[in-house]
């Protein structure tokens, strides 16, 4: 049995505002359109017109720079970390990310934390290299986990449960899995209560609770970079969305024969038992990958030669990343709805860093609009992307007013209620702690 003896909490983080690029805009658009068409044809709920970068873009289509309520996504993500107990944060990104970050720190401050920027390497935008760039700037102890996360999670502000989770002390990798049943327990009775639309390709059986979960891959990775080989993590990360993760794991194990033979019992257990166990919950099911939690923990611990665990959470903000135009619209609609109810300060009702974000918008954005091409006519920029990706509408009118047909959907109101309640809960918890 694998075990670890780590520090009991996480104090350092790598926040990535970097993403790979396709060779051309033509190829990027084709990939996005074809994916959306496949999802539409299959009757999927979570349709995604992906926001992709391309090497020949005149304006870098970097999703972290997109504006929500007139504020860059990266500011929301950074604000989430400043609102936490973290002490040190390394930010990876492009030169334009650096411009926004510097203005953010000038206007809002660093919250008493050490913030270091590292420019991405355009010729090597892999996950492994991003981790390497960040790690070089952190003075890490061998018994220390860090938080690694992409910067496209604008409302994932309840981080303390990750940073101070009890398993930080005993595991070197923790996968916070997105469970449909945990996040949206009433989705069958009220479909609109599932206010973040995603496709859940994985299944997980948690033995102790005797529960089946529809699972989506994690967006946050508490990880001990001394104990976990980044090359293996890169391979698993690269195959996480297409159902080939099991084969990728076996392929990696075959490179290390000693580990493969130790892994074999877990592979055999999965092959012999998982489908029959799944039928206890559902007679028929289509999925890309399934796991029994205990068998998966044993197998991956063997593969990585270290202690790992998974857990499911009940926070929709952990799955609500901004990969696609539909995701961006979800947040623009949410903040638009909050402003309709409460005026400009509505953002502070649904985001605990809202006041600081609004201050940044007032003080910093007028100058950034002249410095960053994407911001000079952001509504027009977004409308052009919608047209290019052959969507049936544009979200802004000619005057820059938000007119998306999704803005008044009932799920927007439900999302507003969820986030406002979450904000109030965190405010009460903070007052009790102080």
SEFILUM-697710 format. One record per residue: residue in three letters; x, y, z of N, C-alpha, C, CB in turn. Coordinates in steps of 0.2 Angstrom, whole numbers, plus 5000, padded with zeros to 4 digits. Glycine has a CB too. Layout:
BEGIN
ALAXYZXYZXYZXYZ
...
***
This chain:
BEGIN
UNK500449945000500050005000500450065000499550005006
UNK500350114995500750174995500450225000500650204988
UNK500950265003500750315008501250375007500750285015
UNK501150435009501550485009501550525016501350535003
UNK502050565017502050605023502150675021502550585028
UNK501650715019501750785017501550835022501350795010
UNK501650895020501450955024500650955023501751025021
UNK500350975029499550965029499151015025499350975036
UNK499451065022499151105018499551135012498851165022
UNK499251165007499551185001499651265001499151164994
UNK500251285000500351355001500551384994500851375006
UNK500751344989501051374983500651344977501751354982
UNK500651384971500251364966500551384959499551394966
UNK500351354954500551364947499851384943500951314943
UNK499851444941499151464938499351474930498851524941
UNK499051434926499251434919498751474915499351364916
UNK499051524912498651564907498951544900498651634908
UNK499151484899499551464893499151404890500251444894
UNK499151404883498751354880499051334873498051364879
UNK499051274871499351264864499051294858499351184863
UNK499351294853499151334847499051284841499551394845
UNK498551294837498551254830498951294825497751244828
UNK499151254820499651284815499251344811499851234810
UNK498651344810498251394806497551404809498251374799
UNK497351464807496651484809496151444806496551554808
UNK496351424799495851384795495751314799496151374788
UNK496351284801496251214804495951224811496951194805
UNK496051274815495751284821494951294821496051344825
UNK494751334816494051344815493751274812493951394810
UNK494051244808493751174806493651124812494251144800
UNK494151124816494151074822493551094826494851084826
UNK493451164827492951184832492251174829493051264833
UNK492151184822491551174819491351104819491551204812
UNK491851064817491750984816491550954823492350954813
UNK491850984828491650954835490950974837492150984840
UNK490751034836490151054838489551024833490051134836
UNK489751014827489250974823489150904825489450974816
UNK489650874827489650804830489150804836490350774831
UNK489250844840488950854847488150864845489150904851
UNK488050904840487350924839487050864836487350984834
UNK487350824831487050764828486950714833487550744822
UNK487350704838487250654843486750674848487950644846
UNK486450734848485950754853486250774860485450704854
UNK486950794860487250814866486950874869487950814865
UNK486950884876486750944879487250994879486550924886
UNK487950974880488451024881488751034874488950994886
UNK488551074870488751094863489351144864488251124859
UNK489951124861490551164862490851194855491051134866
UNK490751254854491151284849491751314852490751344845
UNK492351274851492951284855493251344854493451224854
UNK493551374859493951434858494751414857493851484864
UNK494951414851495651384850496151444847495551334845
UNK496751434849497251484847497551454840497851484852
UNK497851494836498151474830498851524829497751484824
UNK499351494826499951524825499951584821500451474823
UNK499451584816499451644812498851694813499251614805
UNK498651694820498151744822498451814822497851724829
UNK498051864819498251934820498151954827497851974815
UNK497551934830497451944837497451874840496751974838
UNK497851864845497951794849497251784852498551804854
UNK496951724850496351704852496451664859495951664847
UNK496651694864496851664870496251674875497451694873
UNK495951624876495351624880495351654887495051554881
UNK495951654890496051684897496051764896496751664899
UNK496051794890496051864889495351884888496451884883
UNK494851844886494151854885493851894891493751794883
UNK493451944889493151984895492451954897493052054892
UNK492351954903491651934906491451994910491751874911
UNK490952024908490652084911491252144911490552074919
UNK491552144905492152194904492752184908491852254906
UNK492852124911493452104915493752044912493252104922
UNK494452044911494751984909494651924913495551994908
UNK494551864910494451804913495051794918494351744909
UNK495651804916496251794920496251834927496851814916
UNK495851884927495851924933495351894938495551994932
UNK494851864935494351824940494751764943493751794936
UNK495151724939495551664941496051684946495851634935
UNK496451744945496951764949496551784956497351824946
UNK496051824955495651844961495451784966495051884959
UNK495251734963495151674966495651644971494851614962
UNK496251654968496851624972497051684977497451614967
UNK496951744975497151794980496651794986497151864977
UNK496051764985495551764990495651694995494851754987
UNK496251664993496351594997496951605002496551544992
UNK497051555005497651555010498351535007497551495015
UNK498351535000498951524997499451584998498851524989
UNK500151564998500651615000501051634994501051595005
UNK501051594989501551604983501151574977502251574984
UNK501151614971500851594965501351614959500151634964
UNK501451564955501751574949501251574943502351524948
UNK501351624939500851634933501251624927500551704933
UNK500951584923501251564916500851594911501351494915
UNK501051634906500651664901501051704895500151704904
UNK500651734891500951774885501151844887500451774879
UNK501451874883501551944885500951994886501951984879
UNK500451974883499852014884499551994891499251994879
UNK499551934893499451914900499851954905499551834901
UNK500451964903500851994908500652074909501651994905
UNK500452104903500152174903499552174908499952194896
UNK499052124907498452124911498652114919497952074909
UNK499152064920499352044926499652104930499851984926
UNK500152144927500452194930499952254932500952224925
UNK499452264927498952314929498552294935498552334923
UNK498452234935498052204940498352214947497852124939
UNK499052194947499352204953499452274955500052164953
UNK499552324951499552394952498952414955499752434946
UNK498352394952497752424955497452384961497252424949
UNK497452324961497152284966497652264971496852224963
UNK498252254969498752224974498852154974498552244981
UNK499252124978499452054978499152014984500152044978
UNK498752054988498452014994498951984999498051964991
UNK499552014999500051995003500451925001499751975010
UNK500351914995500651844992501151864987500051804988
UNK501651824986502151824981501951804975502751784983
UNK501851854970501651834963502251844958501051884961
UNK502351784954502951784950502651774943503451734952
UNK502851804938502651794931503151764927502351854927
UNK503051714923503451674918503151674911503651604921
UNK503551704907503251704900503251634897503651754895
UNK502651614893502651544890503151544885501951534887
UNK503351484882503751474877503351444871504351414879
UNK503251494866502851474860502951414857502851534856
UNK503651394857503851334853503751274857504551344851
UNK503551274864503451224868502951234873504151204872
UNK502251224871501751244875501451184878501151274871
UNK501851134879501551074883501451084890502051014882
UNK501051034893500851034900501551024904500350984902
UNK501950984902502550964905502951024906502950904902
UNK503051064900503451124900503151174904503551154893
UNK502551184904502151234909502351214916501451234908
UNK502251154918502451134925503151154926502351064926
UNK503651134921504351144922504451224923504751124916
UNK504151264919504251334920504051364927503951374914
UNK503551334929503251354935503651334941502551334936
UNK503851264941504251234946504951274947504351164945
UNK505251294942505851334942505851394947506151354936
UNK505251424947505151484951504951474958504651534948
UNK504851404960504551384967505151354970503951344966
UNK505251374977505751334981505351284985506051384986
UNK505251224982504851164984505251114989504551134979
UNK504951094994505151044998504950974996504951055006
UNK505250924997505050854994504450834997505650804996
UNK504250865003503550845006503050895005503650825013
UNK503050924999502550984998502150974992502951044998
UNK501550974992501050974986500951054984500450944988
UNK500851064978500651124975500051114972501251154970
UNK499651174971499051174967499251194960498551224970
UNK499051154955499151164948498451174945499551114944
UNK498351224941497651234938497751284932497151264943
UNK497251274927497251314922496851374924496851284915
UNK496951434920496651494922495951514919497051554921
UNK495551464917494951474914494351454918494951434907
UNK494451454925493951444930493751504934494151384935
UNK493351544931493251614934492851614940492951654929
UNK492451564942492051564948492251514953491351564946
UNK492851484952493051434956493451464962493551374953
UNK493051494967493351534972493351494979493051594973
UNK493051434979493051404986493651354986492351364987
UNK494251374987494851334986495051304992495351374983
UNK494851324998495051305004495051235005494751345010
UNK494451205003494351135003494851095000493651115001
UNK495151124994495651084991496351094994495751114984
UNK496451164996497151174999497251145006497251255000
UNK496751135010496751105016496451035017496451155022
UNK496351005011496050935011496450885016495950915004
UNK496150845019496450795024496950755020495950755027
UNK496850735013497250695009497850725007496850665004
UNK497950795008498550825005499150795009498550895007
UNK499050775015499550755020499850685018499350755027
UNK499350645014499450575013499550545006498950535017
UNK499350595001499350574994499850624990498650574991
UNK500150604985500550644981500250674975501150614979
UNK499650644973499150674968498450664970499350634961
UNK498050714969497350714971496950734965497150754977
UNK496550694962496150714957495450734959496050654951
UNK495250794959494550824961494150814955494550894963
UNK493750754955493350744949492650774949493250664949
UNK492450794943491750824942491250774942491850874936
UNK490850774947490250724947489650754946490250684954
UNK489250734940488650764939488150754945488350734932
UNK488150694948487650684953487750724959487650604955
UNK488350744961488550784966488450854965489350774968
UNK488550874959488450954958487750964956488950964952
UNK487450924953486750934951486250884953486650944944
UNK486150874960485750814962485050814960485750814970
UNK484750864958484050864956483950874948483750924959
UNK484550854944484450864937483950824934485150854934
UNK483750764936483250724933482550754934483250654936
UNK482450774940481750804941481750874938481650814949
UNK482250914938482250984935482850994931482251034941
UNK482850974924483450984920483751044920483250964913
UNK483451104921483751174921484151184927483151224921
UNK484051134932484551144938485251124936484251104944
UNK485351094931486051074929486251134924486051014924
UNK486451194928486551254924487251254921486451314929
UNK487651214922488251204918488151144914488951204923
UNK488151154907488051094903488651064900487651114896
UNK488851004902489350964900489250894898489950964906
UNK489650864894489550794893490050754897489750784885
UNK489750704900490050664905490250594902489650654912
UNK490850584900491050524897491250464901491550544891
UNK491450484907491650424912491150404917492350454915
UNK491250344920490850324925491350304931490450264923
UNK491150314937491550294943491050264948491850354946
UNK491250204951490850174956491250184962490750094955
UNK490950214967491250224974491050174979491150304976
UNK491450124980491250064984490950084991491750014985
UNK491250124995491050135001490350165002491650175005
UNK490250214997489650244997489150204993489650314994
UNK489350154989488850124985488550164980488350074989
UNK488950204976488650254972488950254965488750324975
UNK488550264960488850274953488850344951488450234948
UNK489350374949489450444947489550454939489950484951
UNK489250494936489450514929489950574930488850544925
UNK490550554927491150594929491450634923491750544932
UNK491750694924492150724920492850744923491750794918
UNK493350744918494050744921494150804925494450754915
UNK494650804930494750864934495050924931495150844940
UNK494950984934495251044932495751074936494751094931
UNK495851044942496351064947496751004949495951094953
UNK497351014950497850954952498250974958498250934946
UNK498050954964498550954969499050904968498250944976
UNK499750924968500250874965500850884969500350874958
UNK501250834970501950834973502350824967502050784979
UNK502650884965503050874959503750844960503250944956
UNK503950834966504550794967504450714966504750804974
UNK503750694968503650624968503250604962503150614974
UNK502950644958502550624952502950644946501850654952
UNK503050594941503350604935502950654930503550544932
UNK503150714928502750754924502650724917503050824923
UNK503050684915502950654908502350604908503550614906
UNK502250564913501650524914501050564915501750474920
UNK501050614919500450664920500350694913500650714925
UNK500750714909500650744902500250694898501350764899
UNK500550624898500250574894499450564896500650514894
UNK499350564902498750544905498250604904498750534912
UNK498550664904498150734903497950734896498550794905
UNK498450714891498250724884497750674882498950704880
UNK497650614885497150564883496550574888497450494884
UNK496450624892495950614897495250624894496050674902
UNK495150654888494550674885494250624880494550744882
UNK494650584878494450534872494350464874494950544867
UNK494350444880494250384883494850334882493650354879
UNK495450354880495950314879496450314885496350334873
UNK496250334891496650344896496850274899496250384902
UNK496450224899496750164901497250134897496150114901
UNK497150134890497750114886498350154886497450124878
UNK498250224888498850264889499250244895498650344889
UNK498850224900499150204906499550134905498650194912
UNK499250094902499550024900500250034896499049974897
UNK500150084891500750094887501350124891500550144881
UNK501150164896501650194900501950144904501450254904
UNK501550094907501750044911502249994908501150004915
UNK502049984901502449934897503149954897502149924891
UNK503250024897503950054897504350034903503950124896
UNK503950014909504249994915504049934917504150054921
UNK504349874915504049804916503949794923504549754913
UNK504349814927504249794934503549824937504749824939
UNK503349884935502749914936502149884933502749994935
UNK502249864927501749834923501449764926501949814916
UNK501949724928501749664932501349674938502349614933
UNK501549734942501249754948500549784946501649804952
UNK500449814940499849844938499349794935499949894933
UNK499549734933499149684930498549664934499649624928
UNK498649654940498049634944497449684944498249624951
UNK497649744944497149804943496849804936497449874945
UNK497249784931496949784924496449724924497549784919
UNK496649674926496249604926495649614930496649544929
UNK495649644936495049664940494549704936495249694947
UNK494849754933494449804929494049764923494849864926
UNK494449724920494149694914493649634916494749654910
UNK493749604922493249554924492649574928493649504928
UNK492749634931492149654936491849714934492449654942
UNK492149764931491849834931491149834927492249884927
UNK491049804922490449804918489849774922490549774911
UNK490049714925489549684929489349724935489749614932
UNK489849764938489649804944489249864942490349834947
UNK489449894936489049944933488249924932489349974926
UNK488149864930487449844929487049844935487449774925
UNK487349844941486949844947486649914947487449834953
UNK486949964944486650034944486250044938487150084945
UNK486550024932486150044926486249974921486550104922
UNK485749954919485749894914486149914908485049874913
UNK486049964905486349984899486650054900485849984893
UNK487250064897487650124898488150134892487950134905
UNK488250194889488750204885489250254888488450234878
UNK489850234888490350274891491050264888490350264899
UNK491550314889492150304886492650274891492450374884
UNK492550274897493050244902492650244909493650284903
UNK492750184912492450174919492950154924491850124918
UNK492850164930493250144936492950124942493750194937
UNK493150074945492950064952493550104956492949984954
UNK493250144961493750194964494350154968493450234969
UNK494250104971494750074975495250044970494550024980
UNK495050004965495449974960495850024956495049934955
UNK495550084954495850134951496450164955495350194949
UNK496250174961496750204966497350164966496450224973
UNK497250094967497850054967498250054961497549974969
UNK497850044955498150044949498650104947497650034943
UNK498350164948498650224946499250234951498250284946
UNK499150214958499750224962500350174960499450204969
UNK500150114958500650074955501050104949500450004953
UNK500550134944500850164938501350224940500250184934
UNK501150264944501550324946502050314951501050374948
UNK501950254954502450234960502350284966503150224957
UNK501750304967501650354973500950344975501850424970
UNK500750384980500050374983499650424979500050394990
UNK499050404976498550454973497950434976498650444966
UNK497450484975496750474977496350514972496650484984
UNK495650494972495150534968494650554973494950504962
UNK494250604972493650624976493150664971493850664982
UNK492550654973492050694969491850754974491450644967
UNK491650804970491450864974490750894972491950924973
UNK490450944975489750964974489751034971489350954980
UNK490351064968490451134967490451134959491051164970
UNK489851164956489851174949490451214946489251194946
UNK490651264950491251304948491851264946491351354953
UNK491951204948492551164947492451134940492551114952
UNK491851134937491851104930491751154925491251054930
UNK491551214928491351274923491951314921490851314927
UNK492351284916492851314913492651344907493451264912
UNK493051384904492951424898493351394892493051504899
UNK493051334889493351304884493051324877493351234884
UNK492451354877492051364871491651424872491551304870
UNK491351444866490951514866490351504871490751524859
UNK490051444871489451434875489651444882489251364874
UNK490251424884490451434891490551504893491151394893
UNK490851544888490951614889490251644890491351644883
UNK489751624886489051654886488751634893488651624881
UNK488851574896488551564902488751614908488851494905
UNK489451634908489651684913489451754911490451674913
UNK489451774904489251834902488451844904489351854895
UNK488051794903487351794905487251804912487051734902
UNK487651764916487651764923487751834926488151714927
UNK488351864924488451934926488051984924489251954924
UNK487751974918487252014915486652014919487051994908
UNK486451954921485851944925485951984932485651874926
UNK486551974935486652004942486652074941487351984944
UNK486852104936486852174935486152204934487352204929
UNK485752164930485052184929484652184936484752134925
UNK484852144941484552144947484752194952484552074951
UNK485452204952485752244957486252304954486152204961
UNK486252314948486652364945487352334945486652424949
UNK487852384943488552364942488752324948488952424941
UNK488552334954488852304960488552234961488652334966
UNK488152214956487852144956488452084956487452134950
UNK488952104953489552054952489752034959490152084948
UNK489752084964489952064971489452024975490052134975
UNK488852014972488351964975488551894973487651984973
UNK488951884968489051814966489751794965488751804959
UNK490251844967490951834967491251864973491251854960
UNK491551834977491851864983492451914982492151814988
UNK492651914976493151964974492852014970493751924971
UNK492252014969491852064965492052134965491152054966
UNK492052164971492252234972492952254969492252254980
UNK493452204970494052214968494052214960494552164971
UNK493652164957493652164950493352224947493252094948
UNK492752244950492452304948492952364948491752314951
UNK493252374953493752424954494252424948494152424961
UNK494552364947495052354941494652374935495252284941
UNK494052354934493752374928493652454927493052344928
UNK493552484932493452554932494152594931493152584938
UNK494652574934495352604934495752584929495652594941
UNK495852514927496352484923496052474916496552424926
UNK495452454915495252434908495252494903494552414908
UNK495152554904495152604899495852614896495052674902
UNK496452604900497052594897497252534893497652614902
UNK496952474896497052414893496752404886496852354897
UNK496152444885495752444879496252464873495152484880
UNK496652514875497052544870497652504869497252614871
UNK497852464873498452424873498452354870498752414880
UNK497852324871497752254869497252254863497552204875
UNK497452234857496952234851496252204852497252204846
UNK496252144856495652114857495052154860495752044861
UNK495352204865494852244869494652304865495252264875
UNK494952324859494752384856494052384854495152404850
UNK493752324852493052314850492852244852492852334843
UNK492852234858492752164860492052134858492752164868
UNK491552174859490852144856490952124848490352194857
UNK491252174844491352154837491752094836491652214834
UNK492352084840492752034840492351964842493352044845
UNK491951964847491651904849491151894843491251914855
UNK490751944841490251924835490551894829489951994833
UNK491151924827491551894822491751814823492151934820
UNK491951804829492051734830491451684829492351724837
UNK490851714832490251674831490051664824489651714835
UNK490151714820489951714813490451664809490051774809
UNK491151664811491651624808491451544810492351644810
UNK491251534816491151464818490351444816491251464825
UNK490051484812489451464809488851454814489451404805
UNK488951494819488351494824487751534822488651524831
UNK487151524824486551554821486351624824486051504823
UNK486851644828486651714831487351744833486151704837
UNK487251814835487851844838487651874845488151904833
UNK488051874850487851894856487751964858488351864861
UNK488052014853488052084854487652114848488752114856
UNK487352174850487052214844487552264842486352244847
UNK487352304837487852354834488052404839487552384828
UNK487752414845487952464850488352434855487252494853
UNK488452364855488852334860488452304866489352374863
UNK487752304865487352274871487252204870486652314870
UNK487252174876487252094876486552074874487552074883
UNK486452034869485752014867485751944865485552054860
UNK486251904868486251834867485551804869486751794871
UNK485251754864484651724866484651674872484451674860
UNK485251664875485351624881485351664887486051584880
UNK485351734886485351774892484851774897485451844890
UNK484251754894483651754899483351684900483051794896
UNK483851634899483651564900483551554908484151514898
UNK483051504910482951494917483551474921482451444918
UNK484051434917484651414921485051464923485051364916
UNK485051524920485451584922485251604929485351644917
UNK484551614930484251624936484451574942483551634936
UNK484451514940484651464944485351464946484551394942
UNK485851484941486551494942486651554947486951504936
UNK486251604946486351664950486151644957485851724947
UNK485651614958485451594965485951554968484751554965
UNK486251504965486751454967487351494970486951404962
UNK487651544965488251574967488151634972488551614960
UNK487551664972487451714977487451674984486751754976
UNK487151614984487051584991487751564993486651524990
UNK488151534988488851514989489251574992489151484983
UNK489151634989489551694991489351714999489451754987
UNK488751705000488451725007488751675012487751725007
UNK488751615010489051565014489751575016488951495011
UNK490151595011490851605012490951665016491251615005
UNK490551715015490651775019490451765027490151835017
UNK489951725028489851705035490451665038489151665035
UNK490651615034491251575036491851615038491351515031
UNK491951665033492551705034492451745041492651755028
UNK491851775042491751815048491851765054491051845048
UNK491651705054491651665060492451645061491251595058
UNK492851635056493551625057493951675059493851595050
UNK493651745058494051805061493751835066494151855055
***
